[in-house]
Amino acid sequence: MQENNQVAGTAEMTAPARYVARFFDWLEAKGRFGMPAFAFLVGVVLSRAFPPLNFFPGLLIAFPLMLVMIDRAKSRGAAFAYGWWTGFGFFSVGLTWIGHSFTQQDAIPAILAPFAITALSAILAIYIGIVFWITYRLRSQGLFRMVVFASAWVMFEFARGTWFTGFPWNLIGTAWANWLPVAQASYYIGAHGLSFITILAAVAFTSLIDGTVGWKRFLAPMLAVVAFSGITMLGQVRLADNETRFHLPISLRLVQANVKQSEKWLSSLIEDHFDKHMRLSRDGDEEGRARGVRLLIWPETAVQSEKFDREGSLHRWRLSKLLDYGSFALVGAPRFTVEDGEVNFYNSLFAINSQADLYARYDKAHLVPFGEYIPFEKTLNQWGINPLTGAQSWASGRGVDTVEIPGIPSFSPLICYEIVFPGAVVSPTKRPEWILNITNDAWFGMTEGPYQHLGQARMRAIEEGLPLVRAASTGVSAVIDPYGRTVQSLGLGKQGLVESPLPQAIEAAPLTSQMRGMLTALLCAFILFARLIYVWRR
C-alpha cells in the first residue's frame, strides 16, 4: 500500500520533480555513500560562487538541493550528516589555498597540508550540519520552511565569525563582492543581511523541484526574481548616480615588491628586500625620492626588522629620506617589547614623516589561530607543540582604532585578515575617512585565497561607505572607492606600484554596521524561536 501511494504521489508531481525524486531514490539505493557523495558535490558547487570564479548560479543550484536533501532525510542524524558533508565539500574546496602556506616554511612539513585542510573543513562543516539539523527539527511547509533554513544558516554564519576567535570567510553575501549592483545592498543591510536575502531567494527555487504542484510552485521563484531584479536595478542606479570623488592633494603610492614568502625571512636576503622596496618607491626619480607622494604605503612586514621603532633605526632613517616635507610613509614591520623579562612580538603598522619621527603605530589585534599564535600555548608547550608555529607567537594589540596624522584624512588601519570581519573594521566611536589594509598574501601564492581576501575587503568598503586602500606584498594591491569600484590595482604575482589620489568617503549608512548585523541576528533568532515555540505547543 505504501509503495502504491509513493507511485501515485510521484505521478502527481511535475516532470522536474519526478526526475529529482527518481534521482534521489537512485542515490539512496547506492547505500551509505550515495547521499554523502552528492552532498559533498553540492558543497563544491556552492564554493564556486565566490571569487575568483564568481559563479553566482551555483547559489541557485546548491541551496534548493540542500533543502531537498533535508526533506529526504529520514532522521535528524541523517539531516545533520547531509549538512556536514555539504559543508565539508564547501570548505575543503573553497579553502584549498591554505595548503600553499605549508610549502612556504621549513618548520611545518608540506605533507601536513592535506591533513590541516581536512581537519579545519571537518570542524567548520559542523556549523552547516547544525543548520540542516535545525531545519529538519523545526520542519515546516512551503515558504516558511525556506525562511527557517535561511535564518538558521545566517545565525551560524554569525557563530562561525564569532566563536573560537571567529573565521567569517566566504559568508554567502560575499559571493556578490564582484557583482557590484547587488553588493550595494550591503550598505543598507550589511553582509549578513545580504546573506539572508540571497539564501532566501535561492531556496525559493526549491518549489520547482520538490513536488509542489499547480501555480504555487511558481510563486516563490517569481517573488525571488522580482526582489533581486529590484535590488540589482537600485544598485545599478546608485552606481550610475554617484561618481568617485577624490582628495586630490592626497596622492598615494602603494609598493608591491612581490617578495616570495619562502624568501621573505631569510637573513641573507632581508636587506635585498628592503632595497627592492626603496627602489620601487623612488620610481626612477633622479634625486632618489618619492617626489610628490603624500602617502607612501608598504605592505605587512615589508620591513623584516624588529627594531624599526627603536631610536636610531637605520631602516627608518633611510625610508624617511624618500619623503617630501609633509609626506608620510605607512609601513608594516614587526616590533617587540620586554616586560618583566618576557618578550612580546607584535605585527605592526608605523607612520613616519620625512624626519623619521614615529607619528602613529597600530598593532594587529585579531590574530590567526595556529598561524600567528597557538591557543593555550603555555599549556601546549609542555607537550612539545610549540614548534608547529615555526616561531614565537605574536602578541595581540588593543583593537580597532582611528589614526590621525597631520594633513591626512583619518583612517582605520587593519592588518591582513582583520578586514574580513563585518562590523569590526572601524571604530564605533570615531568614524575614519578611509580604511587601510596592509597584508602579506604571499603565503597563498597564485591560488584562490588572495582573490577571496580581496573580495571580502571590497565588501567592507561598501558596507562602511569608506574607500579602501589595500597594499599587498604579492597582490592584489588596489585603491577601491566607497561603492566598491576599483580605481587602480596591480594584479597577483606582479611587481610594481599602484598610484592614485585618495577617494573620498560618503555619508555613513543610516545604521552602523554593528547595528545592521544585530538587527539581522535578532530577526533570524526571532524566526527560529517562534517556530520552536510552535513545534513545542503542538
Buried (B, 14 or more C-beta within 10 A) or exposed (E): EEEEEEEEEBEEBBEEBBEBBEEBEEBBEEEEEBBBEBBBBBBBBBBBBBBBEBBBEBBBBBBBBBBBBBBBBEEEEBBBBBBBBBBBBBBBBBBBBBBBBBBBBEEBEBEEBEEBBEEBBBBBBBBBBBBBBBBBBBBBEBBBBBBBBBBBBBBBBBBBBEEEEBBBBBBBBBBBBBBBBBBBBBBBBBBBBBBBBBBBBBBBBBBBBBBBEEEEBEBBBEBBBEBBEEBBEBBBEBBEEBEBBBBEEBBBBBBBBBBBBBBBBEEEBBEEBBEBBBEBBBBEEEEEBBBEBBBBBBBBBBBBBBBBBEEEBEBBEEBBEBBBEEBBBBBBBBBBEEEEEEEBBBBBBBBBBBEBEBBBBBBBBBBBEBBBBBEEEEEBEEEEBBEEBEEEBBBBBEEBBBBBBEEBBBBBBBBBBBBBBBBBBBBEEEBBBBBBBBBBBBBBBEBBBBBBBBBBBBBBBBBBBBBBBBBBBBBBBBBBBBBBBBBBBBEBBEBBBBBBBBBBBBEBBEBBBBBBBBBBBEBBBEBBEBBBEEEEEE
